[in-house]
Structure formats: structure tokens, C-alpha cells
Amino acid sequence: MNSYSEDITYNETEMYWKKYQKFFPEEMQLNETNLPLEEWWVWNDFRIHLDRMTAPDSTIKIVLIHGGGGNGRLLAPYGRMLQIQGYDVVSPDLPPYGLSYSRSLKSMDYSDWINIMTEFIKQEFERDGKPIVLLGASIGGMLAYHTASMSKQVEGLIVTTFVDTSDPKVRDQIAPNKLISRLGKAMMDSFPFVLDSVRLSVSQVSRMKLITNNVELTSLIINDPRAAGTKIPIRFLRTFLNMSPIIKPEDFDVCPVLLIHPEIDPMTPLYLSKPFYKRLQGRKRCVILEGAGHLPIEQPGVGQMKTAILNFLSELENDSKLKDDQFDH
């Protein structure tokens, strides 16, 4: 069997994700009785694996967006938390992470992630007409922002952090050290024809050791061959670091924004997200998750996250009803 194939599934063949479950609050844990439904979605040369956590009566659909070194199944416990509350959730693997793959990985760059997510949201909206809310974790937060800027179907944006790599201070923070941040980027920009196809794991170019505040869980993620153990082409990293916001935050009026920032996040501290968040002019709210790390698994932060998201979704649903009432009249 090939390393990447649609015959491979999380539920039947790839069981590494089970090791993560004990670190999440019990109600969020996946087990044999609540496994996500698995699907494949094909777009251009990409084969995208999807985890679906369905709720037939849901009036909103939430799309979970993982960061670098993660995958959709790693975020599935958060999806389970929302599914229990009656919300439809779908969690894609972004190639080359998780089970997703492409025949032309060498030429893949960061804009492919934005295009994949934008097209996926379009397809999802056409599928059932449910308003889409994006929930981006880690660098998935900024990807969610870029996607919302491109898409016409996003009604709400929830992020754990804003990693705006157009800011040198942000690049310095997420890199292992300033030498890699400054010299490494200069080398990548100067010699793309030499370096673009070289592949590295995200652990070599970021502070993956800070992805959680639990040593055992962090080690599991770093060694996961479908997560941080996956190697990505430098072309992807170069284009990620050179990405500027498609819509400046001062001009972003696409949808309301909820920032749920972990309090104890040494990987992307709150002070890095604050400048971008403050520049947002639209409807926004920031909730600090007490005691929680970059990947929030700790209480009371997880409970605060759940409350903040549910309140946010409830407000969006009320907005939608108001629009419908105005339209009916």
C-alpha cells in the first residue's frame, strides 16, 4: 500500500490519533462510539481527507482549520465538543499533513492552502446552504483570515491566534531563533531555484516544542508521521513567510471575529496577536483562555473556549434570523 491512498483511514488503519485522546477533557474524547465520518474531496491535483462530525438540525457549519504540524483529526476533539452542542463540523487535512496528498507536492505553495480552503467552503455552501464559520488554530487562524478575505460564504471567524508573517517580529517569534528567521528567510528568498524543493519537517523551522504545555503530548505531535513528522517543501515555507493579508485588518468587514487566545502560549504569545487584532475595525471580541497552552487542553481555558464559541455562534444565528425576518417582510 502506498504511503498516501484513499484506502487509508483514521478509523480503520491509521490509529496514531488515539494516543492524543487522554489529554483532552473526557466529553471531547473520540472513541469507537463517536468517530467522525470520513470522506475524500478532490480538487485539481489534491486529494483532501475530511472528518465530518454531523448534526442534522444544525443551522451553521463550522470548518476547523489546523496549523503547521497538525491535521484535521488532531482537532477533532474540538469538533466533537461542538457536535455535542448541535453543530455541524468538518475538519479537513491540509496537504501534505494528515491523510491528504498531492502528486505535485514540490510545486505546492502557501497560496494552495488558501485556494483549497476557499474552494472547499464554496463547495460546502453549495452542498447544503448552511452559513460557514471558520475556526482556525495556530497558523490556521491566519489561514482562516486569508480564506475569509477570499470567500463570499464566511459568516464568522474564530481564531486562537493571528500569526501575521508580514511582521518581522512575528517571524522572529515563530522561528527557532533570529538567525534562522532573518538569514534563513534571506537565503530562501535569494535562492528559490535551489532551495524550493528541499523538504524539512516543521520542527526544524519552528518552535514546535512549545505547541503544547504538556511534554508527553508535545512529543507525540512532533513524532507523528501525519503531523509534525511530515516534511514540507521550502517553497511552501517561503511563500508562507512572504504572505501579506489579502485584506488589511483596517478594511476587513467580511464578518464578526472572535479571538480565543490561550493565556499561557509561549509559541505565539498574546502580544503577537494583539497589534493585528487591534487593527480590526469590525465587530470583534477577545477572550483569554486561562491556564491554556498553544493547543488548549487545560481547564478552565477549555471551558471558557466552549462558552465563548457557543455565545459567538448564538449571536450569529440570531443575526441570521433577523436577516430572514427582514427579508420576509
N, C-alpha and C positions, 0 to 999 in steps of 0.2 A: 504493500500500500504506500502511495506517495505521502510525503510529509504533509501536503495540502490536498485535500479531496473532500468532496461533498458527502462521502461515506463516513467521514469522521464527525462525531458529535460529542458535545459535552455530556449529554445524558447517558450515552452508552459506551463511548470509547475513551474520551479524554477526561479523566477523573481528578486531575490535579486541583481543580477549584474546590473540591470537597474539603481540602486542608484549611481553607480560609474560613469556613463557616463558624467554627467555635469562637472566633474573635468578635463576631457580631452579636448584638443582643438577640436573645432566643427567638423573638417573634419575627426577626428579619432573616433567620437562617433558612437556607434551602435544604430540602430533604426529598425523599422519594415521593412524598405526597403532594408537593407543590412545585415541581420542576417547571421551568419555563418551556413554552413550546418553541421548537427550533425551526427556522426557515432559512432559505437562501434567497438572496436578491442579486440579480446580475445587472451590472451597469458597465458598458464599454468592456475593458479587459479585466474588470474587477469582479470577484465573487465575494459577496458580503454576507457574513453569517449574522443572523438575527436571533435574539432571545425575545420572545413575546410573553408578557405577563398580562393576560387579558381580563377585562372586567366589562361584560356585555352592556351594562347600563351606564357606563362612563360617558360623560359629555365632553371630556377633554382627553387628549392623548399626550403622554409625556415621553419624550425621547431622551434617553440617557446617553451622554457623550463622555467617553473615558479620555484620559490623558495619555501622555507618552509613558510607555512601560506598563500600561494597564490593558484591559479588554472588557468587553461587554459583560461577561459572566462574573468578573470581579465586582462590578457594580450591581449585579442582580439582586443582592440583599436589599439595596435601597429601592429597587423596583418592587420587590416583594412587599416592603413596608407600605408603598403607595397602592399596590394592588389590593391589599387588605382593606384599605380605605375607600375602595371602589373606583380606582383609576386604572385606565388602560396604560400600559407601559411597554415600550420596545427599546431594546438595548443592542445596537449594532457593534460588531467588532470592526475597527478601522484597520485596513491592511497596512503593514503585514502582521498586526497583532491579532491575537486570538486565533480563530479558525479561518479568517478571511485571507484571501490571497490574490495575486495578480501574476500573469505570465510576464509582464514587463515591469518588474519591480525597480529595476535600475533607473528607469526614467521617471519614476514617481517623485512628485514633489509635494510641498505642503498645500498648494492650491488644489491638488487632487482631493485632499480631505474635505476642503470647503465645498468643492463641486459635488463630491459624493453625498455629503450631508444635505446640501441644497436640493439636489435631485431626489434624494430619498424622501425628504419632507414633502416635496411636490407629489410624489407617488403615494405617500401615506395619506395625504389630504384627499387625493382623488379616490383613494380606496374607500373611505367612509365619511369624508366631510367633517371629521372631528377637528376642532381647533387644536393646534400644536403648541405645546410648551416644551422648551429645551431646558434640560438640566445638565450642565457641564461641570465635571470635576477636574481639578488640577488645570493643566493646559487645555483641557476640554472646555473650560469656562470661556476662554478667549476664542476657541473654535466655535463655540455656540454663539458668541457675539458676532463673529465674522459671518456665520451662517444666517443669523437673523438679519444681518445687513443685506444679504443677497436674496433672501427668501421673501415671498409675499404671504406666507401662510403662518408665520410665527406670532402667537398671541401673548406669549410670556417668556421671560428669560430668567433662569435661576442659575447662579454660578457659585462655586466655592472660592474662587479667586480670579482676579484679572491679571494674567501674565502678558503684559504688552511688551513684546520683544523689540519694538522700535525704540524703547528706552534703554540706554546702555546700563543703567543701574539695575534694571530687571535682568538683563543678560548676565551681568556680573553675579547676581544672586543665585540664579539657577544653574550656572556652570560650577564645576568643582572648585575652580579658583580663577583669579583675574587673568592669569597667563593664558589659560585655555579660552576664557571669554574674549579677550582682546586679540591675542596673537592667533589663536585658533580660528577666529572669525575672519581675520585679515587673510590668513592662508586660504581658507575656503573660498573667499570672495575673489582672490587673486588667481587661484589655480583650479577652477571648477572642472576643466577638461581632464585634469589629473586625478582629483580627489573625489569628484561627484559619485563615482561608482563604488568607492570603498565603503564597506559596511561595518558599523560599530553597534554595540549594544548601548542603550540609553544610559546604563550605569557608568559607562566610560566618559560620558559628556555631560552628566548632570549629577545632582546631589541625591541620588536615589536612596541613599542610606537614611534619608530624612523623610521618606514617603509615608511612614507611619511612626508613631512613638512607641511601638511595640517591637522589640528586637526580633522576636521569632517570626512575626507576620512580615516584617520588612525583608528578612532573609528569604522567606517563601516567595515573595513577589520578585525579588532580584533573581532568584534561581528558576523562576517559572519560564519554561521554554516558549510559552504562548503569551508571556507578559514581558517583564523587563529583561528576560533572557533572549528575546528576539533581537536580531540585528537589523538596523535600518541604514539605508544608503545616506552618505553625507549630503547628497543633493537635497534630500528631504530636510535634513537639519539646517543646511544653509538657507533654504527658502523659508523655513520656519522663522529663523532668526531675522530675516530681512522683511518679514511681513509687517506692514503697517495697517492700522484699522481701515477697513473699506469705507466706513462712515465714521468721521471724528465723533468722539463722545458728546461734544457740544451740540452736534447736529442729529444725534440718534433719537428718533421719535417713533421707532418701529413698534415698541411695546413696553409695558412695565418691566422693571428689573428688580430682582431680589438677590442680594449678595449675602450668602450664608457662610461667613468666613470662620474657619476654626481659630480658636483663641491661641492655641499652642502649636503653631505651624512654623517650624524652623526652615522648612523647604521654601515656602513662599509666604513670608510674614505679611501681616495685615498692612504694614506701612508701604508695601509694594503695590497693593491693590488700591489703596486709598486715593492716590492722585487721579487715577483713571475714573474711579467711582465718583469722586467729587466733580469731575468734569461733565458727567452725565446730567443732562438738563431735564429729562423726562421724569415720569413717576418712578420712584425708586425707594428701596428700603434696605438697610443693612442690619443683619442680626449676627452677633458674635456667639459662636458655639463654645460654651465654657468647657474647659478641660479637654477639648478635642484636638487631635493632630491633623496633619495634612489630609490623610484619609480618615474621616471621622468615624471612630468606633467606640469612643468613650462617652459615658454619661457625666454630667447632664446634657452634654452637647448634642448627642444623637436625638434625645427627646426634644430639645429646642429646635433642632433642624426639622423634625417631623411637624411640630406645631407651626413653625414659620412657613413651611411649604404648604401645609393644608390651609392656613389663613390666606396665603397668596392665591392659591388655586380657587378658593371660595370667592374671593374678590373678583377674579377673572370670570368665574361662572355668573356672578351677579351682574357684571358688566355686560356679558353676552345676553343675558335675559333682558336687560334694559334696552339693548340694541334691537332685540327681537320685538319687544313691546312697541318701540318707536316705529319700527318698520311696519308692524301690523296696523298701527294707527295712521 
